[in-house]
């Protein structure tokens, strides 16, 4: 049984998991959908009551029925690197690949339908509220007057993109920024704007969830940090990430969130205030974890590898035999 990893060619985070799976002797195929029709081929047959399919990746033929799990990490747009790419070819290739994979019995991290839903920031915020997590007061609007009224109620605000693009994705990436007190918000009319009450944080929290495992790390805010440096991804800092225990109430709420979202993996960002409250900021369903593992030594890659390999007795045996060395 094979683990299929859908991601781009240059993905150090995926490399860490591939290494762990390889050390445990678990077969792995790494595929970027962008390579479809150019280095990657597929075939599926549906006749009478039977169906079957195959993928060819770098000359290696893999049966769809032989997939134990699929990790949707950071795949490129299907057929983007084809000899003659087009929007039509991308749509056709997307429908073919993901449609065939949906027909398998493989476990997903994360299922494309759940992943697509989980990307929506408004949906995240509402689910976090319903799950029992503390959520800062937030407004998403294109009404300038609504923004002005919100600023009167919550004078200390930050503004962030609704899409939450990662800083490694320029030019889409925009850092979370503090809103100036004299802002008149007229520009809000030109596009959806997310305003949120600023949490006067003493630390940033990254909580990585893999299946039923919760691995949390904490980065202390530097004492001399500028108050406008609110985005931990861009703010200069000498403080390392350190392991931290997850408060019981937060752990319970996060598990409710993951179950409701139907996610097997999630990278949660929280802001910890002076009272020790963890304020939910977002959950990235395909978030990075390498930087946390390097600082803390937390076995996140091993946890993902174990989850991906964990379907079937042979997988459990191979993983358990490698636990002391590889994992």
N, C-alpha and C positions, 0 to 999 in steps of 0.2 A: 504494500500500500504506500502511495506516494503523497507527499505534501507539495501542493502547488502554491507558489508565492507570486502574486501579481504585483510587480513594482518596476520602477525605472532601473536602468542599468547602473546608475550611480546612486546608490542608497546604502550608506554606511550602516544605518539602523537595521536594514534587512540583512546585511552582511553578518552582523552579530548573531542573528538567529540561525542563519544558514550554517554558520560555524558550529553552533551547538547541536543542530540536527545532524550534521555530518559526523561529529564526534560520537554521537549516540547510534550511528549506523542507520539513520532513518533516511530513506530515499527522498530527494528534493528536486523539484523542477522549478526554475525561476524563469518567469515569462513577463515580458513587457508587451501589453496589447498593442503598443505603437508599432511593433515589429510584424504584425499580421500582414500576410502576403509577401513579406520580405524577411525570410529567415524563420517565420512561424507559419504553420499551416494547421487547418482544422478540418474535421469531417464528422458528420453525424448522420445516422440512418434511423428512420422510424418506419418500420414495416409491420403490418398487422398489430400484434400486441407487444412487439419487442422494440427496443431502441438501443442504440450504442453509439459511441463516438470516440474519436482519437484526436490528440494534439501532437504535432511534430515541432519540436523546439531544438534548434541546432543539430538536426539529424537524429534526435532521440524521439522515439515514438512512445507516447503515454496513453493508456486507455482511460477514458473518462470514468469507467466503472472502477478503476483502480485508484481513484483519488480518495485519500483518507480525510484531507482537510484542505481548505483554500484560505490563504491569508491575503486579503485585499489591502495591500500596504499603500503604495503610491503609484498606481498604474498610470501610464500615459494614455492619451486618447487613442482609441483603436485605429490601427492602420495609418497613424500619423506619419510614419516613415516609409510608407509604400512608395513604389516607383512613381505612381501618379496619384498622390493623395487628393482627397476631395471630401466635402461634408457628406456627400452621399455614401462614399466608401466607408467613412468612419461610422456612420449610422448603421449601415448594413453589417459591418464587422462587429460592432458593439452588440447588436441584436443576436448575431450568430454565436459569438463567444459566450456572453453571459447567459443567453438562453440555454445553450447546451449545458453549461455548468450548473444551472438551476435544476437540471434534470438528474443530477447525481445525488448520491446519498452523503456527500462530503459535508463535514462541519465547516462553518464559515466564521471567519474573524476578519471583518464583520460582514454579514449578509448585505449585498448591495442595496436592497430595499431599506433595511434598517439604517445603513450608513448614510444613504441619501437623506432620509428624514432627520437623522441626528445632526446633519450639518447646519440646519436652520437655527440661527441664534434665538429668535422669538420662541420657537418650540422648546429649545433647551431651557430657557429661563422659566417657562411655565411648568415644564416637567420638574425642574429643580424645586420650584415652589411646592408643587404637589407631593414631591418626595420628602419634604421636610427640611430642605437645605435653606440656609439663610441667603437671601438674594438681595443685593443692593437695589434701591429704588431705581427703575429704569424707564426710559421713554424712547420709543422708536417712532419717528414722525416726519412728515413733510409739511406740517403746519408751523410756520414761524411763531405764531401766537402761542401755540401749545408748548413750544420750546421755551418761550419767554416765561410763561406761567410756571412751567416745571422748574426753571432756574430760580424763580422767586421762592418756591417751596423748598428747593434744595440748592442753596447758593454755591456750594462747592461741588462742581461736576467735572467729569471727564467725558471725552468724546472718542468713540472707537468705530471702526467699520462694522457694518452689520454682517458682512461675510466672514470676518475674522481671518483674513488671508495671512499666511505665515510669512515672516520676514525674508525667507529664502525664495519668495515668489514675486520679485519686483516685476513690473511697477505696481502690482496690486497691493503690496503690503503697506499698511499705514499704521504707525504706532499709536497706541492709546495715549491721548494727550489731555492735559488739564485745560479746562475752558476758562478763558480770561473773564474777569468780573464784568467788563463793559461790553461783552458780546451782544449784538442785537438779533442774531439768529435769522436774518433775512435769507441767507444762503441755504437754509434748511429746505426751502421750497424746491430746490433744484435736484434733490435726491434724498432718499431715506437716511436719516441721521439717528444714531444711537447715542443717547445721553444717559449717563449713569452717575449716581451719587458716588463721590470719591470716598473710598475706604482709607482712613488714616492708618495705614498698615505698619506693623512692626516686622512682618515677614511675609514672604511669598511661599505658597505651598503647591507642590506638584504631586498629585496622587495618581499613580498608575494602577489601573485595575486590569487584571488578567484572569478571566474566569472568576473564581471565587477568591482570588488573592488580591489584597490591597497593600500596595507598597508606596509609602508616603515619604516625601523629602521636603525639607524646610530650608529656605535661604533667608537669613537675617538681613533686614534692611540696614545698610551702613549708617552709623550715627550721623555722619556728615553728608548724607545724601541730600541732593537738592529736592525740594518738595514737588517740583515739576517732573522729576524722573519717576513716572508712575508705571511705565511698562518695563517689566523685568527683562523682556527679550532684548531691549535696546539700552537699558540703563547701565552705566558703568558700575562694576561692583567687584570687590575683592573677597566677598564672603562666599564660601563654598556651600553647595547643597549638602545637607546632613540628614541622615535617617530620622524619622519622627514617628511616634505612635499616632494612630488615627483615633480621635475621640469616638467613644462608643456610639453616640447619637449621629455623628457624621457617617460612620461606617454603615450604620443601619439605613440611613437615608440614601447613601451612595448605592447600596445594594438594591434598594427599591428603584432608584433611577435606572440602573443597568438592566434590571429585569423588565421594567416598563419599556425601555428603549430597545430591548432585544439585542443588546450589544454583548460581545464576548471580550471586547477590549475598549478601554476609554482612558484618556489622559485628562484628568480634572485639574483646573487651575483655581486656587483659592487665594484670597487675601486675608491674612490673620491680623485682627485689630488688637488694640491694647488690652482688651478684655479676654483675649484668647479665642474669640469667635472666628470661625472659618467662613468667610463670605464667598459664595459660589460666583465665579466669573464665567467659566465656560467648560465644556467637555469636548475635547477633540477626539473623534472616533478613530483617527489614524495618527495621533500625535507622536512626536519624537520621544525617545526615552534614553538614548545613548548618553547624553550629557549628564543625566541623573545617575545612571549606572556607573559612569566613570568617576564621579565625585563620591558617591556613597558606597559603591560596591554591592548595591542591591542586585540580586540575580533576576533582573527583569527579562533579559533575553532568554535565560534558561526557563523562566516561567512560561514565556510564549512558546518556546520550542516544545516544552512538555505538554502544553495544551494542544498544540497542533499535532503532536505525535500520539495523543492519548486516546484515539479511537481504535479499539481492537486490542485483543490480548497480546498479539505479537508486538504491537507498538509499545504497550505498557512494559512488556518484558525487556525490550531493547532500551527503553528509557531508564527503567529502574536499574539495569545492569551498568549503565553509564553514569548513574546519579552522582557517585562519589568523585568521578573524574571530570566528565564533560559538564554535568549540570551542578 
